Amino acid sequence: MGAQLAGGGGRGSGRRRRRAFVMNEINITPMVDVMLVLMIIFMVAAPLMTVSVPIDLPQASARAAQQDKPPITVSVRQNGEIYVGEDKVDSAQLVERVRATAQNGAEERIFVRGDAAANYQAIMDVLSQLKGGGFTKVALVATERAAR
């Protein structure tokens, strides 16, 4: 009997070895769950962070440029209404309102979003007012054209 205990060859010692086995794999299921939740949160929140003036933008084939700071957005709706950010302004107050919003003065980047069905003259009036006000970094915004 003593030899069997010293050698450890009995049935009980084999069970202990199986229970002491350590699993060396990482369970990534909780990480995947967290990542999916974060992805859904960002997919819902991203559209809320844009300017909410509804405009049907024209399409262009150029790619979007990378910017470090968001520009001032001037929107021209189909009926000719002008917005700076999300605030409606009169045509006569446009340059004053943009100057009040600009942090870099005349060097501030300004994006003009013109509705595709808007009067071309209304968009050109906004551009000429901004250029006449001394702003040099004025650009038109368009959506990327789908590949055919």
C-alpha positions in Angstrom: 0.0 0.0 0.0 2.8 2.4 0.8 4.4 2.0 -2.6 1.2 3.0 -4.3 1.0 6.2 -2.4 4.6 7.2 -2.9 4.5 6.6 -6.6 1.4 8.6 -7.2 0.1 6.1 -9.8 -3.3 5.7 -8.2 -6.6 6.8 -9.8 -7.0 9.8 -7.6 -3.8 11.5 -8.7 -4.7 11.4 -12.4 -7.9 13.4 -11.7 -6.0 16.1 -9.9 -3.7 16.6 -12.8 -6.6 17.1 -15.2 -8.2 19.7 -12.9 -4.9 21.6 -12.5 -4.7 22.1 -16.2 -4.5 25.9 -17.0 -6.2 27.2 -20.1 -3.7 29.3 -22.1 -6.2 30.9 -24.5 -7.6 34.5 -24.3 -11.3 34.8 -24.4 -12.0 37.7 -26.8 -15.7 37.6 -26.8 -16.1 40.4 -24.2 -13.8 42.6 -26.2 -15.7 42.0 -29.4 -19.0 42.8 -27.5 -17.5 46.1 -26.3 -16.2 47.0 -29.7 -19.6 46.3 -31.3 -21.4 48.5 -28.8 -18.9 51.3 -29.3 -19.3 51.0 -33.1 -23.1 51.3 -32.8 -22.7 54.4 -30.5 -20.4 56.1 -33.0 -22.7 55.2 -36.0 -25.6 56.8 -34.2 -23.7 59.9 -32.9 -21.7 60.8 -36.1 -24.7 62.1 -38.1 -25.7 64.3 -35.1 -22.4 66.1 -35.2 -22.9 67.6 -38.6 -24.7 70.8 -39.6 -28.4 70.1 -39.6 -29.6 72.5 -42.3 -31.2 70.1 -44.9 -29.5 70.7 -48.3 -29.3 68.4 -51.4 -25.6 68.9 -52.2 -24.3 68.6 -55.8 -21.9 65.8 -56.6 -18.2 66.0 -57.6 -15.5 63.5 -58.4 -12.8 65.1 -56.1 -12.0 63.5 -52.7 -12.5 65.3 -49.4 -9.4 67.1 -48.0 -8.2 66.3 -44.4 -8.6 69.3 -42.0 -7.4 69.7 -38.4 -10.1 72.3 -37.3 -13.7 72.5 -38.5 -14.4 75.4 -40.8 -17.2 77.9 -40.7 -20.2 76.6 -42.7 -22.4 78.9 -44.8 -25.4 77.2 -46.3 -27.7 78.4 -49.1 -31.0 76.6 -49.3 -33.1 76.1 -52.4 -35.4 79.0 -51.5 -32.4 81.4 -51.1 -32.2 81.4 -47.3 -28.7 81.8 -45.9 -27.4 80.1 -42.7 -24.1 80.5 -40.9 -23.7 77.2 -39.1 -27.3 76.5 -38.0 -28.4 80.1 -37.6 -30.4 81.9 -40.3 -29.0 85.3 -41.3 -30.0 88.0 -43.7 -27.8 88.6 -46.8 -26.8 92.1 -45.5 -25.5 90.6 -42.2 -23.6 87.7 -43.7 -20.1 89.1 -43.6 -20.5 90.6 -40.1 -21.8 87.3 -38.8 -19.0 85.3 -40.3 -16.4 87.8 -38.9 -17.9 87.4 -35.5 -17.6 83.6 -35.8 -14.1 83.6 -37.3 -11.3 83.0 -34.9 -8.5 83.5 -37.4 -9.9 86.6 -39.0 -9.7 86.7 -42.8 -7.6 83.5 -42.8 -10.6 81.4 -41.5 -11.7 78.5 -43.7 -15.3 78.9 -44.9 -17.3 76.2 -46.6 -20.2 77.3 -48.7 -22.9 74.5 -49.0 -25.3 75.4 -51.9 -28.4 73.3 -52.5 -28.2 71.6 -55.9 -31.5 73.1 -56.9 -30.7 76.6 -55.5 -30.5 79.6 -57.7 -26.9 79.9 -59.0 -27.0 83.7 -58.6 -27.8 83.3 -54.8 -24.7 81.1 -54.3 -22.6 83.5 -56.3 -23.9 86.5 -54.3 -22.8 84.7 -51.1 -19.3 83.9 -52.5 -18.8 87.5 -53.7 -19.9 88.9 -50.3 -17.4 86.7 -48.5 -14.6 87.5 -50.9 -15.5 91.2 -50.7 -15.4 90.9 -46.9 -11.7 89.9 -47.1 -12.1 86.1 -46.6 -9.6 84.3 -48.9 -10.2 80.7 -47.9 -13.7 80.1 -49.3 -14.6 76.8 -50.8 -17.8 75.1 -52.2 -18.9 71.8 -50.7 -20.2 68.9 -52.8 -20.8 65.2 -52.2 -18.6 62.6 -53.8 -20.0 61.3 -57.0 -20.8 57.6 -57.0 -18.7 55.5 -59.4 -20.5 54.4 -62.5 
